[in-house]
């Protein structure tokens, strides 16, 4: 990495100067993240992987563009500072944003929450409220109208993800194909499109570490798009910490959620409907779609593992997770999700 070149670029863009320190951070999904400090300023730099394709690299700049477009809206984000498309500055395209001192919910919850279990449900309410605010953004007025596609969004999604599954050259997954047919047959009416996060869940938001829970910022916007907002809602509910979650977060290690204190899935859907004004009667279809889509996403990494093309040890277990998601989706269909 070229710290000197990065410092010169920051000085130029911000019309300021001062020495910086750059420290790698854990996390960031498919991107690399670094803490950048200069005096009292603390930033996070998000960089495309150095081996990324041009398309992937462009996504980092696309992510910055979306955040920059909505930075003055009533949404909880880390405020973007600057971006750079020149790989000579820091080895790959990147952008810089303010650092938010918060924690995601993965295997456990902040220790302070365990002392006030009766307030833990606020974390899920905050999750829904922050999502409602994102979906309320006037994306066209913000200059993001070119991200919207013409035609039926949901029908296009089903065809797209079936084609993605075929491209893996791995397991046939008859269950996924049967569910694809069901999704096509039971397509709900397309609602008004919204700015969608694309991977909305408890470990892609940052909470204050104290109690009661306060959601500070929504992060990892690389999958953001203009689409059907109920996909975001259903996706988040896959990870509900209670028994209704297929892949629950915040329960693997101590301190963990007091599940009996949490709002259930139905109450969260009702909260979203009340605050957004959107119709949620077809949420069962979205519950199936979200699980089906996530299963196909995970299957892609598992297919790489089976071909010996992945050195990520977690990918060995993605096949079983995909199977669990498809089983859960099938159960929802059996309970009459399309009715």
C-alpha positions as CSV (number, residue, x, y, z in Angstrom):
1,X,0.0,0.0,0.0
2,X,1.2,3.5,-0.7
3,X,0.4,5.6,2.3
4,X,2.2,8.7,0.9
5,X,0.1,8.7,-2.2
6,X,-3.1,8.3,-0.2
7,X,-2.1,11.1,2.1
8,X,-1.4,13.4,-0.9
9,X,-4.8,12.5,-2.4
10,X,-6.7,13.2,0.8
11,X,-4.8,16.5,1.2
12,X,-5.7,17.5,-2.3
13,X,-9.4,16.7,-2.1
14,X,-10.0,18.2,1.3
15,X,-7.7,21.2,0.7
16,X,-6.0,20.4,3.9
17,X,-2.9,18.6,5.1
18,X,-1.7,16.4,7.9
19,X,0.0,13.1,8.4
20,X,-2.3,10.0,8.4
21,X,-2.1,6.5,9.9
22,X,-3.7,3.6,8.1
23,X,-4.6,0.4,10.0
24,X,-6.3,-2.7,8.5
25,X,-9.7,-3.6,10.0
26,X,-11.6,-6.8,10.2
27,X,-14.9,-7.0,8.3
28,X,-16.1,-5.2,5.2
29,X,-17.7,-8.2,3.4
30,X,-16.1,-8.6,-0.1
31,X,-14.2,-5.4,0.3
32,X,-11.1,-4.5,2.4
33,X,-11.5,-1.9,5.1
34,X,-8.9,0.3,6.9
35,X,-9.0,2.8,9.7
36,X,-7.5,6.1,8.7
37,X,-6.7,8.7,11.3
38,X,-5.5,12.3,10.9
39,X,-5.3,14.4,14.0
40,X,-8.7,14.1,15.7
41,X,-10.4,12.8,12.5
42,X,-11.2,9.1,12.3
43,X,-12.3,7.6,9.1
44,X,-12.9,4.3,7.5
45,X,-11.5,3.5,4.0
46,X,-13.4,0.9,2.0
47,X,-11.4,-0.5,-0.9
48,X,-12.2,-3.0,-3.7
49,X,-10.2,-6.2,-3.5
50,X,-6.9,-5.7,-5.4
51,X,-7.7,-8.9,-7.5
52,X,-11.2,-7.6,-8.3
53,X,-12.6,-7.4,-11.8
54,X,-13.3,-4.0,-13.3
55,X,-17.0,-4.5,-12.6
56,X,-16.5,-5.3,-8.9
57,X,-14.1,-2.3,-8.6
58,X,-16.7,0.0,-10.0
59,X,-19.2,-1.2,-7.3
60,X,-17.2,0.5,-4.7
61,X,-17.6,3.8,-6.5
62,X,-21.3,3.1,-7.1
63,X,-21.6,2.5,-3.3
64,X,-20.0,5.9,-2.6
65,X,-22.3,7.5,-5.2
66,X,-25.4,6.2,-3.4
67,X,-24.2,7.2,0.0
68,X,-23.2,10.7,-1.3
69,X,-26.7,11.1,-2.9
70,X,-28.6,10.3,0.4
71,X,-26.2,11.8,2.9
72,X,-28.5,14.7,3.7
73,X,-31.6,12.5,3.9
74,X,-33.1,11.2,7.2
75,X,-31.2,8.0,7.0
76,X,-28.6,6.5,9.4
77,X,-25.3,6.1,7.5
78,X,-21.6,6.8,7.9
79,X,-21.2,10.1,6.1
80,X,-19.1,9.7,3.0
81,X,-16.0,11.9,2.7
82,X,-14.3,11.3,-0.7
83,X,-13.7,8.6,-3.3
84,X,-11.0,7.7,-5.8
85,X,-11.1,5.7,-9.0
86,X,-7.3,5.7,-9.6
87,X,-5.7,2.4,-8.5
88,X,-2.3,4.0,-8.3
89,X,-3.3,6.0,-5.2
90,X,-4.1,3.0,-2.9
91,X,-3.8,-0.1,-5.1
92,X,-7.5,-0.2,-6.0
93,X,-10.6,2.2,-6.2
94,X,-11.8,3.2,-2.7
95,X,-13.9,5.6,-0.8
96,X,-13.6,7.2,2.7
97,X,-16.4,7.7,5.2
98,X,-16.7,8.9,8.8
99,X,-16.0,6.3,11.4
100,X,-19.0,5.3,13.5
101,X,-18.2,3.9,16.9
102,X,-20.7,1.0,16.8
103,X,-20.9,-2.8,16.7
104,X,-22.7,-5.2,14.5
105,X,-24.7,-8.1,15.9
106,X,-23.2,-11.4,14.8
107,X,-22.7,-14.2,17.3
108,X,-23.4,-12.2,20.5
109,X,-24.8,-8.9,21.7
110,X,-23.1,-6.0,23.6
111,X,-22.5,-6.8,27.2
112,X,-24.5,-3.8,28.4
113,X,-27.6,-5.2,26.7
114,X,-27.5,-8.3,28.9
115,X,-28.0,-6.2,32.0
116,X,-31.3,-4.8,30.6
117,X,-32.9,-7.7,28.8
118,X,-36.3,-6.0,28.8
119,X,-34.9,-3.4,26.4
120,X,-33.3,-5.8,23.9
121,X,-36.3,-5.8,21.7
122,X,-35.6,-2.2,20.8
123,X,-32.7,-3.4,18.6
124,X,-35.2,-5.1,16.2
125,X,-37.6,-2.1,16.3
126,X,-34.6,0.1,15.5
127,X,-33.7,-2.2,12.6
128,X,-37.2,-1.8,11.2
129,X,-37.4,1.9,11.7
130,X,-34.0,2.5,10.0
131,X,-35.2,0.4,7.1
132,X,-38.4,2.3,6.8
133,X,-36.4,5.6,6.6
134,X,-34.3,4.2,3.8
135,X,-37.3,3.1,1.8
136,X,-38.9,6.6,2.2
137,X,-36.0,8.3,0.4
138,X,-37.0,10.0,-2.8
139,X,-34.4,8.3,-4.8
140,X,-35.3,10.0,-8.1
141,X,-35.0,13.5,-6.5
142,X,-31.6,12.4,-5.1
143,X,-30.3,11.8,-8.6
144,X,-30.5,7.9,-8.5
145,X,-33.2,7.5,-11.1
146,X,-30.8,5.8,-13.6
147,X,-30.4,2.9,-11.1
148,X,-34.1,1.9,-11.7
149,X,-34.9,-0.7,-14.3
150,X,-38.0,-0.7,-16.4
151,X,-40.4,-3.7,-16.3
152,X,-41.6,-6.0,-13.5
153,X,-38.8,-6.2,-10.9
154,X,-39.9,-9.4,-9.2
155,X,-40.3,-11.5,-12.3
156,X,-36.9,-10.4,-13.5
157,X,-35.4,-11.4,-10.2
158,X,-36.7,-14.9,-10.4
159,X,-35.3,-15.5,-13.9
160,X,-32.0,-13.9,-12.9
161,X,-31.4,-16.0,-9.9
162,X,-32.3,-19.3,-11.6
163,X,-29.8,-18.3,-14.3
164,X,-27.2,-17.6,-11.6
165,X,-27.8,-21.1,-10.1
166,X,-27.3,-22.7,-13.6
167,X,-24.0,-20.8,-14.0
168,X,-22.4,-22.5,-11.0
169,X,-22.2,-25.9,-12.7
170,X,-22.7,-27.5,-9.3
171,X,-25.6,-29.2,-7.6
172,X,-28.8,-29.3,-9.5
173,X,-30.9,-28.4,-6.4
174,X,-34.4,-29.7,-7.5
175,X,-35.9,-27.9,-4.5
176,X,-34.6,-24.5,-5.6
177,X,-36.1,-25.1,-9.1
178,X,-39.5,-26.1,-7.7
179,X,-39.5,-23.0,-5.5
180,X,-38.6,-20.9,-8.5
181,X,-41.7,-22.2,-10.3
182,X,-43.8,-21.5,-7.3
183,X,-42.4,-17.9,-7.0
184,X,-43.2,-17.3,-10.7
185,X,-46.7,-18.7,-10.3
186,X,-47.5,-16.7,-7.2
187,X,-45.9,-13.3,-8.1
188,X,-47.5,-10.5,-6.1
189,X,-48.4,-7.2,-7.6
190,X,-45.3,-5.0,-7.8
191,X,-45.5,-2.1,-5.3
192,X,-43.9,1.3,-5.6
193,X,-40.1,0.9,-6.0
194,X,-37.7,2.1,-3.3
195,X,-34.1,2.5,-2.5
196,X,-33.1,-0.9,-1.1
197,X,-30.1,-1.9,0.8
198,X,-29.8,-5.4,-0.7
199,X,-28.3,-7.2,2.3
200,X,-30.1,-5.7,5.2
201,X,-29.6,-7.6,8.5
202,X,-28.4,-7.2,12.1
203,X,-24.7,-7.6,11.2
204,X,-24.8,-4.9,8.5
205,X,-25.8,-2.2,10.9
206,X,-23.9,-0.7,13.8
207,X,-25.4,-0.3,17.3
208,X,-24.1,1.8,20.1
209,X,-22.5,-0.5,22.7
210,X,-24.5,0.8,25.6
211,X,-28.1,0.1,26.6
212,X,-30.9,0.5,25.5
213,X,-30.1,-0.4,21.9
214,X,-29.6,2.5,19.5
215,X,-28.9,1.9,15.8
216,X,-26.2,4.3,14.7
217,X,-25.6,3.5,11.0
218,X,-26.4,1.1,8.2
219,X,-23.2,-0.2,6.5
220,X,-22.1,-2.3,3.5
221,X,-24.2,-0.8,0.7
222,X,-22.5,-2.6,-2.2
223,X,-25.8,-4.5,-3.1
224,X,-28.0,-1.4,-2.9
225,X,-30.5,-0.9,-5.8
226,X,-33.8,0.5,-6.7
227,X,-36.3,-2.4,-6.2
228,X,-39.0,-3.9,-4.1
229,X,-38.6,-2.8,-0.5
230,X,-40.3,-5.9,0.9
231,X,-37.4,-8.0,-0.2
232,X,-35.2,-6.0,2.3
233,X,-37.7,-6.6,5.1
234,X,-38.0,-10.3,4.5
235,X,-34.3,-10.6,4.2
236,X,-33.8,-9.0,7.6
237,X,-36.3,-11.4,9.1
238,X,-34.3,-14.5,8.0
239,X,-31.8,-13.5,10.7
240,X,-34.4,-12.9,13.5
241,X,-32.8,-14.0,16.8
242,X,-35.9,-15.9,17.8
243,X,-37.2,-19.3,16.7
244,X,-38.8,-17.7,13.6
245,X,-35.4,-16.9,12.2
246,X,-33.8,-19.5,9.9
247,X,-30.3,-18.1,10.5
248,X,-30.6,-16.3,13.9
249,X,-28.0,-13.8,14.9
250,X,-26.9,-12.8,18.4
251,X,-27.4,-16.2,19.9
252,X,-24.3,-18.3,19.3
253,X,-22.2,-17.0,22.2
254,X,-22.7,-15.2,25.5
255,X,-23.9,-12.6,26.0
256,X,-26.8,-13.5,23.8
257,X,-30.3,-12.2,23.2
258,X,-33.1,-13.0,25.7
259,X,-35.4,-14.3,23.1
260,X,-38.5,-14.1,25.2
261,X,-38.0,-10.3,25.3
262,X,-38.0,-9.8,21.6
263,X,-40.8,-8.7,19.3
264,X,-41.9,-11.6,17.0
265,X,-41.8,-11.5,13.2
266,X,-45.5,-10.6,12.9
267,X,-45.2,-7.5,15.1
268,X,-42.1,-6.3,13.2
269,X,-44.0,-6.6,9.9
270,X,-46.9,-4.7,11.4
271,X,-44.5,-2.0,12.6
272,X,-43.0,-1.7,9.2
273,X,-46.4,-1.5,7.5
274,X,-47.7,1.2,10.0
275,X,-44.6,3.4,9.6
276,X,-44.1,3.0,5.9
277,X,-47.7,3.0,4.7
278,X,-46.8,0.0,2.5
279,X,-49.0,-3.0,1.9
280,X,-47.5,-6.2,3.5
281,X,-50.3,-8.8,2.9
282,X,-48.0,-10.7,0.5
283,X,-45.0,-10.9,2.9
284,X,-45.2,-14.7,2.9
285,X,-44.1,-14.6,-0.8
286,X,-41.2,-12.4,0.1
287,X,-40.2,-14.7,3.0
288,X,-39.9,-17.6,0.5
289,X,-38.1,-15.4,-2.1
290,X,-35.6,-14.1,0.3
291,X,-34.6,-17.6,1.6
292,X,-34.5,-18.9,-1.9
293,X,-32.3,-16.1,-3.1
294,X,-29.9,-16.3,-0.2
295,X,-29.7,-20.1,-0.7
296,X,-28.6,-19.5,-4.3
297,X,-26.1,-16.9,-3.2
298,X,-24.5,-19.3,-0.7
299,X,-24.6,-22.1,-3.2
300,X,-22.3,-20.1,-5.5
301,X,-19.6,-20.1,-2.8
302,X,-20.2,-23.8,-2.0
303,X,-19.9,-24.7,-5.7
304,X,-16.5,-23.0,-5.7
305,X,-15.5,-25.0,-2.6
306,X,-16.6,-28.3,-4.3
307,X,-14.4,-27.4,-7.4
308,X,-11.4,-26.6,-5.2
309,X,-11.5,-22.9,-6.1
310,X,-12.1,-21.5,-2.7
311,X,-9.7,-21.3,0.2
312,X,-12.3,-19.9,2.6
313,X,-13.0,-22.6,5.2
314,X,-16.5,-21.3,5.8
315,X,-17.6,-22.1,2.2
316,X,-17.6,-25.8,3.2
317,X,-20.6,-25.2,5.4
318,X,-22.5,-23.0,2.9
319,X,-24.0,-26.0,1.2
320,X,-25.8,-27.1,4.4
321,X,-26.9,-23.5,5.0
322,X,-28.4,-23.3,1.5
323,X,-30.2,-26.6,2.1
324,X,-31.7,-25.2,5.4
325,X,-32.9,-22.1,3.7
326,X,-34.6,-24.1,1.0
327,X,-36.2,-26.3,3.6
328,X,-37.5,-23.3,5.4
329,X,-38.8,-21.8,2.2
330,X,-40.6,-25.0,1.4
331,X,-42.2,-25.1,4.9
332,X,-43.5,-21.5,4.4
333,X,-45.0,-22.5,1.0
334,X,-46.7,-25.5,2.7
335,X,-48.3,-23.2,5.2
336,X,-50.0,-21.3,2.4
337,X,-47.6,-18.3,1.8
338,X,-49.2,-17.6,-1.5
339,X,-52.7,-17.5,-0.3
